[in-house]
Amino acid sequence: MDRKMANRKLIRLSQLKSKLAVENLEEIDWVTFGVIVKKVTPQSANNGRTFSIWRLNDLRDLNQCVSLFLFGEVHKEHWKTDQGTV
């Protein structure tokens, strides 16, 4: 993990909103970790394609979640991922 994190900045999901307000994260090599705390049943978009919505949390502040929308190949590959997965 130390090798993978070298020269990268860890930003907790619960800090993401405040960091976006004060930093240009496009200029930083950063990573975050999240746990799938809720999965919505796959939905159909207007174009007929199916997508998933996951709610992610870092387990520090359960009121601060990030919604992740999975489309296309990402949806096809990961929609069965279990709630509770990191």
LOKOLKOL-343180 format. One record per atom (N, C-alpha, C): x negated, y negated, z negated; atom name; residue number from 0. Coordinates in pm, whole numbers. Atoms other than C-alpha are relative to their C-alpha. Layout:
BEGIN
(drenti (X Y Z) 'CA' NUM),
...
% end
This chain:
BEGIN
(drenti (-82 118 0) 'N' 0),
(drenti (0 0 0) 'CA' 0),
(drenti (-88 -126 0) 'C' 0),
(drenti (89 116 3) 'N' 1),
(drenti (-287 -237 -77) 'CA' 1),
(drenti (-51 -33 140) 'C' 1),
(drenti (50 22 -136) 'N' 2),
(drenti (-421 -188 276) 'CA' 2),
(drenti (109 -61 88) 'C' 2),
(drenti (-111 52 -81) 'N' 3),
(drenti (-79 -251 435) 'CA' 3),
(drenti (37 -143 -38) 'C' 3),
(drenti (-37 133 47) 'N' 4),
(drenti (-24 -564 224) 'CA' 4),
(drenti (-113 -102 13) 'C' 4),
(drenti (114 93 -12) 'N' 5),
(drenti (-368 -715 289) 'CA' 5),
(drenti (36 -116 92) 'C' 5),
(drenti (-25 124 -75) 'N' 6),
(drenti (-332 -1076 411) 'CA' 6),
(drenti (148 -25 27) 'C' 6),
(drenti (-144 23 -14) 'N' 7),
(drenti (47 -1061 378) 'CA' 7),
(drenti (54 -54 -131) 'C' 7),
(drenti (-63 58 118) 'N' 8),
(drenti (272 -1248 141) 'CA' 8),
(drenti (129 76 -29) 'C' 8),
(drenti (-123 -65 42) 'N' 9),
(drenti (542 -1063 -54) 'CA' 9),
(drenti (102 -107 -39) 'C' 9),
(drenti (-111 89 36) 'N' 10),
(drenti (870 -1253 -69) 'CA' 10),
(drenti (117 90 -40) 'C' 10),
(drenti (-112 -80 47) 'N' 11),
(drenti (1141 -1095 -280) 'CA' 11),
(drenti (129 -45 68) 'C' 11),
(drenti (-128 35 -63) 'N' 12),
(drenti (1486 -1081 -123) 'CA' 12),
(drenti (74 -107 -79) 'C' 12),
(drenti (-69 99 82) 'N' 13),
(drenti (1624 -1280 -416) 'CA' 13),
(drenti (-62 -140 12) 'C' 13),
(drenti (68 129 -18) 'N' 14),
(drenti (1373 -1558 -332) 'CA' 14),
(drenti (9 -50 144) 'C' 14),
(drenti (5 30 -143) 'N' 15),
(drenti (1429 -1556 44) 'CA' 15),
(drenti (68 -132 35) 'C' 15),
(drenti (-73 122 -33) 'N' 16),
(drenti (1689 -1833 61) 'CA' 16),
(drenti (-77 -125 -44) 'C' 16),
(drenti (75 117 48) 'N' 17),
(drenti (1483 -2074 -151) 'CA' 17),
(drenti (-131 -17 76) 'C' 17),
(drenti (125 9 -78) 'N' 18),
(drenti (1162 -1991 40) 'CA' 18),
(drenti (27 -55 140) 'C' 18),
(drenti (-35 52 -133) 'N' 19),
(drenti (1334 -2055 375) 'CA' 19),
(drenti (23 -150 -3) 'C' 19),
(drenti (-29 143 11) 'N' 20),
(drenti (1435 -2400 248) 'CA' 20),
(drenti (-126 -85 -9) 'C' 20),
(drenti (121 81 22) 'N' 21),
(drenti (1078 -2509 168) 'CA' 21),
(drenti (-121 43 82) 'C' 21),
(drenti (115 -49 -76) 'N' 22),
(drenti (846 -2299 386) 'CA' 22),
(drenti (42 40 141) 'C' 22),
(drenti (-22 -49 -136) 'N' 23),
(drenti (817 -2225 756) 'CA' 23),
(drenti (-54 144 5) 'C' 23),
(drenti (43 -140 9) 'N' 24),
(drenti (809 -1846 732) 'CA' 24),
(drenti (-45 57 134) 'C' 24),
(drenti (46 -46 -131) 'N' 25),
(drenti (747 -1813 1106) 'CA' 25),
(drenti (-151 -10 12) 'C' 25),
(drenti (145 19 -6) 'N' 26),
(drenti (390 -1924 1040) 'CA' 26),
(drenti (-74 86 -101) 'C' 26),
(drenti (59 -82 106) 'N' 27),
(drenti (329 -1674 758) 'CA' 27),
(drenti (25 147 31) 'C' 27),
(drenti (-18 -145 -11) 'N' 28),
(drenti (273 -1298 776) 'CA' 28),
(drenti (56 47 -135) 'C' 28),
(drenti (-64 -34 125) 'N' 29),
(drenti (523 -1194 510) 'CA' 29),
(drenti (81 128 12) 'C' 29),
(drenti (-80 -122 6) 'N' 30),
(drenti (709 -882 402) 'CA' 30),
(drenti (98 -10 -116) 'C' 30),
(drenti (-94 -9 110) 'N' 31),
(drenti (1004 -801 183) 'CA' 31),
(drenti (45 144 -12) 'C' 31),
(drenti (-52 -134 25) 'N' 32),
(drenti (1155 -489 33) 'CA' 32),
(drenti (142 -15 -49) 'C' 32),
(drenti (-137 4 47) 'N' 33),
(drenti (1518 -414 -25) 'CA' 33),
(drenti (58 139 -13) 'C' 33),
(drenti (-74 -123 21) 'N' 34),
(drenti (1749 -144 -144) 'CA' 34),
(drenti (138 -19 63) 'C' 34),
(drenti (-135 8 -56) 'N' 35),
(drenti (2069 -70 47) 'CA' 35),
(drenti (97 21 -116) 'C' 35),
(drenti (-94 -8 112) 'N' 36),
(drenti (2328 -149 -221) 'CA' 36),
(drenti (144 20 47) 'C' 36),
(drenti (-133 -21 -55) 'N' 37),
(drenti (2631 -137 8) 'CA' 37),
(drenti (-9 16 150) 'C' 37),
(drenti (-9 -19 -144) 'N' 38),
(drenti (2708 -8 354) 'CA' 38),
(drenti (146 -16 40) 'C' 38),
(drenti (-133 14 -55) 'N' 39),
(drenti (3012 -117 552) 'CA' 39),
(drenti (17 106 107) 'C' 39),
(drenti (-28 -98 -104) 'N' 40),
(drenti (3175 147 772) 'CA' 40),
(drenti (-33 -63 136) 'C' 40),
(drenti (35 57 -131) 'N' 41),
(drenti (3038 101 1128) 'CA' 41),
(drenti (121 -65 67) 'C' 41),
(drenti (-101 83 -64) 'N' 42),
(drenti (3233 -162 1321) 'CA' 42),
(drenti (-19 0 151) 'C' 42),
(drenti (10 17 -145) 'N' 43),
(drenti (3307 -217 1689) 'CA' 43),
(drenti (4 -149 33) 'C' 43),
(drenti (5 139 -45) 'N' 44),
(drenti (3209 -548 1847) 'CA' 44),
(drenti (101 -20 113) 'C' 44),
(drenti (-93 30 -110) 'N' 45),
(drenti (3425 -723 2109) 'CA' 45),
(drenti (-39 68 130) 'C' 45),
(drenti (46 -66 -122) 'N' 46),
(drenti (3210 -565 2379) 'CA' 46),
(drenti (8 152 -8) 'C' 46),
(drenti (-18 -143 16) 'N' 47),
(drenti (3291 -217 2244) 'CA' 47),
(drenti (-117 73 -61) 'C' 47),
(drenti (117 -64 59) 'N' 48),
(drenti (2948 -148 2102) 'CA' 48),
(drenti (13 5 -152) 'C' 48),
(drenti (-10 -20 144) 'N' 49),
(drenti (2920 -16 1748) 'CA' 49),
(drenti (-122 -60 -70) 'C' 49),
(drenti (108 55 81) 'N' 50),
(drenti (2713 -186 1477) 'CA' 50),
(drenti (28 30 -146) 'C' 50),
(drenti (-11 -22 145) 'N' 51),
(drenti (2650 -147 1105) 'CA' 51),
(drenti (-39 -127 -74) 'C' 51),
(drenti (39 109 89) 'N' 52),
(drenti (2623 -393 819) 'CA' 52),
(drenti (-44 62 -131) 'C' 52),
(drenti (52 -43 129) 'N' 53),
(drenti (2406 -325 517) 'CA' 53),
(drenti (-16 -122 -89) 'C' 53),
(drenti (32 104 98) 'N' 54),
(drenti (2385 -535 202) 'CA' 54),
(drenti (-124 48 -76) 'C' 54),
(drenti (129 -33 62) 'N' 55),
(drenti (2029 -536 67) 'CA' 55),
(drenti (-23 -86 -123) 'C' 55),
(drenti (30 72 124) 'N' 56),
(drenti (1907 -637 -278) 'CA' 56),
(drenti (-136 47 -49) 'C' 56),
(drenti (130 -39 56) 'N' 57),
(drenti (1572 -635 -459) 'CA' 57),
(drenti (10 48 -144) 'C' 57),
(drenti (-31 -49 134) 'N' 58),
(drenti (1734 -524 -788) 'CA' 58),
(drenti (-49 -92 -111) 'C' 58),
(drenti (34 100 101) 'N' 59),
(drenti (1612 -838 -967) 'CA' 59),
(drenti (121 -83 -34) 'C' 59),
(drenti (-119 83 19) 'N' 60),
(drenti (1927 -1043 -918) 'CA' 60),
(drenti (109 61 88) 'C' 60),
(drenti (-102 -71 -77) 'N' 61),
(drenti (2229 -838 -814) 'CA' 61),
(drenti (100 -93 68) 'C' 61),
(drenti (-87 98 -66) 'N' 62),
(drenti (2411 -1157 -712) 'CA' 62),
(drenti (-61 -54 129) 'C' 62),
(drenti (70 49 -118) 'N' 63),
(drenti (2152 -1233 -442) 'CA' 63),
(drenti (-21 116 98) 'C' 63),
(drenti (12 -106 -100) 'N' 64),
(drenti (2209 -999 -146) 'CA' 64),
(drenti (-22 -62 137) 'C' 64),
(drenti (20 39 -139) 'N' 65),
(drenti (2108 -1022 217) 'CA' 65),
(drenti (78 99 85) 'C' 65),
(drenti (-72 -87 -92) 'N' 66),
(drenti (2337 -886 488) 'CA' 66),
(drenti (-87 23 122) 'C' 66),
(drenti (80 -39 -115) 'N' 67),
(drenti (2155 -698 762) 'CA' 67),
(drenti (93 67 101) 'C' 67),
(drenti (-84 -53 -107) 'N' 68),
(drenti (2336 -631 1090) 'CA' 68),
(drenti (-87 85 91) 'C' 68),
(drenti (76 -93 -83) 'N' 69),
(drenti (2214 -330 1289) 'CA' 69),
(drenti (76 22 130) 'C' 69),
(drenti (-60 -12 -132) 'N' 70),
(drenti (2286 -324 1664) 'CA' 70),
(drenti (-84 95 86) 'C' 70),
(drenti (71 -75 -104) 'N' 71),
(drenti (2189 -108 1961) 'CA' 71),
(drenti (-72 123 -52) 'C' 71),
(drenti (80 -117 37) 'N' 72),
(drenti (1912 148 1917) 'CA' 72),
(drenti (-25 7 -151) 'C' 72),
(drenti (24 0 145) 'N' 73),
(drenti (1849 39 1557) 'CA' 73),
(drenti (121 59 -71) 'C' 73),
(drenti (-122 -57 58) 'N' 74),
(drenti (2211 114 1471) 'CA' 74),
(drenti (5 151 24) 'C' 74),
(drenti (-7 -142 -34) 'N' 75),
(drenti (2200 450 1652) 'CA' 75),
(drenti (-97 83 -83) 'C' 75),
(drenti (104 -74 71) 'N' 76),
(drenti (1881 552 1474) 'CA' 76),
(drenti (22 2 -152) 'C' 76),
(drenti (-1 16 146) 'N' 77),
(drenti (1962 431 1121) 'CA' 77),
(drenti (137 -4 -66) 'C' 77),
(drenti (-131 21 62) 'N' 78),
(drenti (2341 416 1067) 'CA' 78),
(drenti (32 103 -107) 'C' 78),
(drenti (-26 -104 99) 'N' 79),
(drenti (2336 739 863) 'CA' 79),
(drenti (-88 -14 -125) 'C' 79),
(drenti (89 20 115) 'N' 80),
(drenti (2073 606 619) 'CA' 80),
(drenti (87 -15 -127) 'C' 80),
(drenti (-78 -2 123) 'N' 81),
(drenti (2199 661 264) 'CA' 81),
(drenti (-10 -130 -79) 'C' 81),
(drenti (0 109 96) 'N' 82),
(drenti (2300 386 26) 'CA' 82),
(drenti (-98 37 -111) 'C' 82),
(drenti (102 -26 101) 'N' 83),
(drenti (2024 352 -235) 'CA' 83),
(drenti (-139 17 58) 'C' 83),
(drenti (130 -14 -65) 'N' 84),
(drenti (1745 391 20) 'CA' 84),
(drenti (-73 -133 -2) 'C' 84),
(drenti (83 121 -2) 'N' 85),
(drenti (1457 143 2) 'CA' 85),
(drenti (-48 -20 141) 'C' 85),
% end
